[in-house]
Amino acid sequence: MATQTQRALTRRGTPTPLGSAATRRTSSHLQCGVDPSQLLDPEVAPVVALMQFDLTTDALATMRGAMPPANLSDEVTRTDHVVPGEPSIAVRVHRPVRAHGELPCVYSMHGGGYVLGSYSMDDASFDRWCPLLGIVGVSVEYRLAPETPYPGPLDDCYRGLQWVVDNADELGIDSSRIGIHGISAGGGLAAALALLARDRGGPSLAFQLLDCPMLDDRQQTVSSQVNGLAVWSKESNTFGWRAYLGDLYGRADVPIHAAPARATDLAGLPPTFISVGTVDGFHDEDVDYAVRLNHAHVPTELHVYPGAPHGYQMALESELAKRAWRDKTDWLRRQIV
C-alpha cells in the first residue's frame, strides 16, 4: 500500500485523519437554514460580496468579457501554440526565464462553471509557480458550454495533454513529471481527465491538484442545496451542469468522465490534493471524493478551510487565501522532486 499523506483542516484548523467524524461533520454548518453569509471568514466576506451574480444564458456574453488581464512579471515567458485537429485548440506554455533543461510540468484547466473563463486565468498562478518551483506551466483553451457540451471540452483537454507529452522534448519538459491542475470546473475537468487517461491507457500523470472541484451533477448533497451561497449559488451550479451535460442532464447514466463523482472505481489514479471551503456548495462532494480516493489507496491530501466560500481565492490579501496558496505550493513542491 502506498504511503499516504492524509490531512483535513477542521473549523479550528486542527489536523484530523481523512474521513474522520470531524471531517464528515463540517457540512453540518450549512444545515438548518443557517444564513451562509454569517459563516464566512471576516476577511473574505467583503470581497465575495462584490461578486454576486445570476448566471443566465443572456448574461454569458457580458460575463465572458468581464475579466481584466493580470499584472504579470518578466520572470516567465508565455508562448501560445496551436494543437492541430478538428477543431484546433490553443495552449499557452509558461516557462521560467532563468530555467534550463527539462522541467516538471503542470497542465492546467481554468475555472468558470464550464461556461465561463479563458486560459489566461492561469497566467497569474504560473507567474508565481514557474520561477518559484522551476516548472513549466501549460494552460489549455478548452471550448465552453453550452455551445460545446460534454464531451467536447474534455476532449480538448485530453488532446492538449497528449500534445504536451508528444512535444515534451521541444518544450523542455520532463515527460515523467507531468501533473494536472484545475480549479472549480477546471478541477472537475482535471479529475475527469485523470479518469480518462487511466481508462484509455493514455498519458501517465504524476499528480492531480483539484482546487474546489466541480464534480457532481446530481446536486443531492446537503452543501449543494444551501440557499444564498456566495459567488456560486445552487442556481448557478444547476445552470452550469445543464449547459455542460446538455441532453444528458438529469439522466441516471451520466458518464463518469462527465461527472467524476459518479465514478465508483478510483483505483490507479495519481497522488491527489483536494481543497475546499466549509461554505462552498462543493464541500460535501469534494470531501467524499477525497475519502473514496483514500479508500482506493490513492495518496490523497485533503484541506477543508473554515469560513471559505467558493472563489475565496479572489480575496488575495486574506490570511485564508495566503494559507491555501502555501498549502498548494508546498504540496506541488513535494510532487515534483
C-alpha positions as CSV (number, residue, x, y, z in Angstrom):
1,M,0.0,0.0,0.0
2,A,1.4,3.4,-0.9
3,T,2.4,5.8,1.8
4,Q,-0.4,8.3,2.1
5,T,-0.5,11.9,3.3
6,Q,-3.9,12.3,4.8
7,R,-5.0,15.6,6.4
8,A,-8.1,17.6,6.7
9,L,-8.5,21.0,8.3
10,T,-11.4,21.3,10.7
11,R,-13.0,24.6,11.7
12,R,-10.3,25.2,14.2
13,G,-7.6,24.3,11.8
14,T,-6.5,21.2,13.7
15,P,-5.3,18.3,11.5
16,T,-7.5,15.2,11.7
17,P,-7.4,11.9,9.9
18,L,-9.0,11.9,6.4
19,G,-12.5,10.5,6.7
20,S,-12.8,11.0,10.4
21,A,-16.0,12.1,12.1
22,A,-14.7,15.6,12.5
23,T,-14.1,15.9,8.8
24,R,-17.6,14.4,7.9
25,R,-19.3,16.9,10.3
26,T,-18.0,20.1,8.6
27,S,-21.1,20.2,6.3
28,S,-23.3,20.5,9.4
29,H,-22.6,24.2,9.5
30,L,-24.6,24.6,6.3
31,Q,-27.7,22.8,7.7
32,C,-30.9,24.0,9.4
33,G,-31.5,27.1,7.3
34,V,-28.4,29.0,8.6
35,D,-27.6,32.1,6.6
36,P,-24.3,31.1,4.9
37,S,-23.1,34.7,4.9
38,Q,-22.9,34.5,8.7
39,L,-20.3,31.7,8.4
40,L,-17.9,33.5,6.1
41,D,-14.3,34.3,7.1
42,P,-14.4,38.1,8.0
43,E,-11.6,39.0,5.7
44,V,-13.1,37.2,2.7
45,A,-16.8,38.2,3.2
46,P,-16.5,41.8,1.9
47,V,-14.6,40.7,-1.2
48,V,-17.0,37.9,-2.3
49,A,-20.0,40.3,-1.5
50,L,-18.9,42.2,-4.7
51,M,-19.1,39.0,-6.8
52,Q,-22.7,38.1,-6.6
53,F,-24.4,37.4,-9.9
54,D,-27.2,35.5,-11.6
55,L,-25.9,33.2,-14.2
56,T,-28.2,33.1,-17.3
57,T,-27.8,32.5,-21.0
58,D,-28.4,36.2,-21.7
59,A,-25.7,37.2,-19.2
60,L,-23.0,34.9,-20.5
61,A,-21.7,37.2,-23.3
62,T,-21.2,40.1,-20.9
63,M,-19.6,38.0,-18.2
64,R,-17.2,36.3,-20.6
65,G,-15.8,39.7,-21.5
66,A,-15.6,41.0,-17.9
67,M,-12.2,39.5,-16.8
68,P,-9.4,42.0,-16.7
69,P,-5.8,40.9,-17.6
70,A,-3.5,40.0,-14.7
71,N,-0.5,42.1,-13.8
72,L,2.4,39.9,-14.7
73,S,6.2,39.9,-14.1
74,D,9.1,39.5,-16.6
75,E,10.2,36.3,-14.8
76,V,8.1,34.0,-17.1
77,T,7.9,33.6,-20.9
78,R,4.5,32.9,-22.3
79,T,4.1,31.3,-25.7
80,D,0.8,30.4,-27.4
81,H,0.7,27.2,-29.6
82,V,-2.0,25.7,-31.7
83,V,-2.8,22.0,-31.2
84,P,-3.9,20.7,-34.6
85,G,-7.2,18.8,-35.0
86,E,-10.9,19.3,-35.6
87,P,-11.2,21.8,-34.2
88,S,-7.7,23.1,-33.4
89,I,-7.3,24.4,-29.8
90,A,-4.8,26.8,-28.2
91,V,-2.5,26.1,-25.3
92,R,-0.3,28.6,-23.5
93,V,3.2,27.5,-22.3
94,H,4.7,29.3,-19.3
95,R,8.4,28.8,-18.7
96,P,10.7,30.5,-16.1
97,V,13.2,32.8,-17.9
98,R,16.2,31.6,-15.9
99,A,15.5,27.9,-16.1
100,H,17.4,25.4,-18.2
101,G,17.0,21.8,-19.2
102,E,13.9,19.6,-18.7
103,L,11.5,20.7,-16.1
104,P,8.4,19.2,-14.4
105,C,5.1,20.4,-15.9
106,V,1.7,21.4,-14.5
107,Y,-1.0,21.1,-17.1
108,S,-3.9,23.3,-16.0
109,M,-7.6,23.8,-16.8
110,H,-9.2,27.1,-15.8
111,G,-12.5,27.5,-13.8
112,G,-15.8,29.1,-14.8
113,G,-18.6,26.6,-14.2
114,Y,-17.9,25.0,-17.7
115,V,-19.4,28.1,-19.3
116,L,-17.0,31.0,-18.5
117,G,-13.3,31.7,-18.5
118,S,-10.2,31.5,-20.5
119,Y,-6.7,30.0,-20.3
120,S,-5.4,33.5,-19.4
121,M,-7.0,32.9,-16.0
122,D,-4.0,30.7,-15.2
123,D,-1.4,33.4,-16.1
124,A,-1.2,34.8,-12.5
125,S,-0.7,31.4,-10.9
126,F,2.0,30.4,-13.3
127,D,3.6,33.8,-12.9
128,R,4.3,32.8,-9.3
129,W,4.7,29.0,-9.6
130,C,7.0,28.7,-12.6
131,P,10.0,30.7,-11.2
132,L,9.3,29.6,-7.6
133,L,9.1,25.8,-8.3
134,G,11.1,25.6,-11.5
135,I,8.2,24.2,-13.6
136,V,6.7,24.6,-17.0
137,G,3.0,25.5,-16.9
138,V,0.6,24.7,-19.7
139,S,-2.9,26.1,-19.8
140,V,-5.5,24.9,-22.3
141,E,-8.2,26.9,-24.0
142,Y,-10.9,24.3,-24.0
143,R,-14.3,25.1,-25.6
144,L,-17.1,26.3,-23.4
145,A,-20.7,25.1,-22.8
146,P,-23.4,25.5,-23.8
147,E,-22.0,26.0,-27.3
148,T,-19.9,22.9,-26.8
149,P,-21.3,20.4,-24.3
150,Y,-19.7,17.3,-23.0
151,P,-17.6,15.6,-24.3
152,G,-16.1,18.5,-26.3
153,P,-14.4,20.4,-23.5
154,L,-12.9,17.2,-22.0
155,D,-11.7,16.0,-25.5
156,D,-9.9,19.4,-25.9
157,C,-8.2,18.9,-22.5
158,Y,-7.1,15.4,-23.4
159,R,-5.8,16.4,-26.8
160,G,-3.9,19.3,-25.2
161,L,-2.3,16.9,-22.7
162,Q,-1.4,14.4,-25.4
163,W,0.2,17.3,-27.4
164,V,2.3,18.3,-24.3
165,V,3.5,14.7,-23.9
166,D,4.3,14.4,-27.7
167,N,6.2,17.7,-27.7
168,A,7.9,17.4,-24.3
169,D,11.4,17.4,-25.7
170,E,10.8,20.5,-27.7
171,L,9.1,22.2,-24.8
172,G,11.8,21.3,-22.3
173,I,9.5,19.2,-20.2
174,D,10.4,16.0,-18.3
175,S,7.6,13.7,-19.5
176,S,7.8,11.6,-16.4
177,R,6.8,14.5,-14.2
178,I,3.6,15.9,-15.8
179,G,0.7,16.5,-13.5
180,I,-2.6,18.3,-13.8
181,H,-4.3,21.1,-12.0
182,G,-7.7,22.7,-12.1
183,I,-9.9,25.0,-10.0
184,S,-13.8,24.7,-9.8
185,A,-15.0,23.4,-13.2
186,G,-11.3,23.2,-14.2
187,G,-10.9,20.9,-11.2
188,G,-13.8,18.8,-12.4
189,L,-12.2,18.6,-15.9
190,A,-8.9,17.7,-14.3
191,A,-10.5,14.9,-12.2
192,A,-12.3,13.7,-15.4
193,L,-9.0,13.9,-17.4
194,A,-7.2,11.7,-14.8
195,L,-10.0,9.1,-15.1
196,L,-10.0,9.3,-18.9
197,A,-6.2,8.9,-19.1
198,R,-6.3,5.9,-16.8
199,D,-9.2,4.3,-18.7
200,R,-7.7,4.9,-22.2
201,G,-4.2,3.9,-21.1
202,G,-3.2,7.4,-22.1
203,P,-0.5,9.7,-20.7
204,S,0.8,8.8,-17.3
205,L,0.2,11.5,-14.7
206,A,2.4,12.3,-11.8
207,F,-0.3,14.0,-9.7
208,Q,-3.6,15.9,-9.8
209,L,-4.3,19.1,-7.8
210,L,-8.1,19.7,-7.6
211,D,-9.0,23.1,-6.1
212,C,-12.7,23.2,-5.0
213,P,-13.5,20.9,-7.9
214,M,-17.0,20.8,-9.5
215,L,-17.6,17.0,-9.5
216,D,-21.2,16.0,-9.0
217,D,-24.1,16.9,-11.4
218,R,-26.8,15.3,-9.1
219,Q,-26.7,18.1,-6.5
220,Q,-28.1,15.8,-3.8
221,T,-25.7,16.7,-1.0
222,V,-26.5,19.0,1.9
223,S,-24.0,21.6,0.9
224,S,-25.1,21.8,-2.7
225,Q,-28.7,22.6,-1.7
226,V,-28.0,25.6,0.6
227,N,-29.6,28.8,-0.4
228,G,-27.8,32.1,-0.7
229,L,-24.2,30.8,-1.2
230,A,-21.6,33.4,-2.1
231,V,-20.2,33.6,-5.6
232,W,-21.5,30.2,-6.9
233,S,-25.1,29.6,-5.9
234,K,-27.1,26.4,-6.3
235,E,-28.9,28.1,-9.2
236,S,-25.6,28.9,-11.0
237,N,-24.5,25.3,-10.3
238,T,-27.6,23.9,-12.0
239,F,-27.1,26.3,-14.9
240,G,-23.5,25.2,-15.3
241,W,-24.3,21.5,-15.2
242,R,-27.3,21.8,-17.6
243,A,-25.1,23.7,-20.1
244,Y,-22.2,21.2,-19.8
245,L,-24.3,18.0,-20.0
246,G,-26.9,19.1,-22.5
247,D,-29.3,16.3,-23.1
248,L,-27.6,14.1,-20.5
249,Y,-28.6,16.4,-17.7
250,G,-30.9,14.7,-15.2
251,R,-30.2,11.2,-16.5
252,A,-29.1,8.3,-14.4
253,D,-26.5,7.2,-17.0
254,V,-24.3,10.3,-17.0
255,P,-20.7,9.1,-17.7
256,I,-18.1,9.2,-15.0
257,H,-15.9,11.2,-17.4
258,A,-18.6,13.9,-17.4
259,A,-19.2,13.9,-13.6
260,P,-16.3,12.3,-11.8
261,A,-18.2,12.0,-8.5
262,R,-20.2,9.2,-10.2
263,A,-17.1,7.0,-10.6
264,T,-17.1,4.0,-8.3
265,D,-13.6,2.7,-9.1
266,L,-10.9,5.3,-8.2
267,A,-8.0,2.9,-8.1
268,G,-5.0,3.7,-10.2
269,L,-5.3,7.5,-10.1
270,P,-2.3,9.7,-9.3
271,P,-1.5,11.2,-6.0
272,T,-4.1,13.9,-5.3
273,F,-4.6,17.2,-3.5
274,I,-8.1,18.4,-2.9
275,S,-9.1,21.6,-1.2
276,V,-12.5,23.2,-0.5
277,G,-14.1,25.6,1.9
278,T,-16.8,24.9,4.5
279,V,-19.2,27.5,2.9
280,D,-18.8,26.1,-0.6
281,G,-21.6,24.2,-2.3
282,F,-19.0,21.7,-3.5
283,H,-17.9,20.9,0.1
284,D,-19.6,17.6,0.5
285,E,-18.9,16.1,-2.9
286,D,-15.2,17.1,-2.6
287,V,-14.7,15.7,0.8
288,D,-16.5,12.5,-0.3
289,Y,-14.2,12.2,-3.3
290,A,-11.1,12.6,-1.2
291,V,-12.3,9.9,1.2
292,R,-13.1,7.5,-1.6
293,L,-9.7,8.1,-3.2
294,N,-8.2,7.2,0.2
295,H,-10.2,4.0,0.3
296,A,-8.9,3.2,-3.2
297,H,-5.3,3.5,-1.8
298,V,-4.6,6.7,-3.8
299,P,-2.2,9.0,-1.8
300,T,-4.6,11.9,-1.0
301,E,-4.3,15.1,0.9
302,L,-7.5,17.0,1.8
303,H,-7.7,20.6,3.1
304,V,-11.0,22.0,4.3
305,Y,-10.8,25.7,5.0
306,P,-13.2,27.2,7.7
307,G,-15.2,30.1,6.5
308,A,-14.2,29.8,2.9
309,P,-16.8,30.1,0.2
310,H,-16.4,29.3,-3.5
311,G,-14.0,31.8,-5.0
312,Y,-12.3,32.8,-1.7
313,Q,-9.0,32.8,-3.6
314,M,-10.0,36.2,-5.1
315,A,-9.6,37.7,-1.6
316,L,-5.8,37.8,-2.3
317,E,-4.8,39.6,0.8
318,S,-6.7,37.5,3.2
319,E,-4.8,35.2,5.5
320,L,-7.1,32.4,4.4
321,A,-6.2,32.8,0.7
322,K,-2.5,33.1,1.6
323,R,-2.6,29.9,3.7
324,A,-4.4,28.0,0.9
325,W,-1.8,29.1,-1.6
326,R,1.0,28.0,0.7
327,D,-0.6,24.6,1.1
328,K,-1.0,24.1,-2.6
329,T,2.5,25.3,-3.4
330,D,4.1,23.1,-0.7
331,W,2.3,20.0,-1.9
332,L,3.3,20.7,-5.5
333,R,6.9,21.1,-4.4
334,R,6.8,17.6,-2.9
335,Q,5.3,16.1,-6.1
336,I,8.0,17.4,-8.5
337,V,11.1,16.4,-6.5
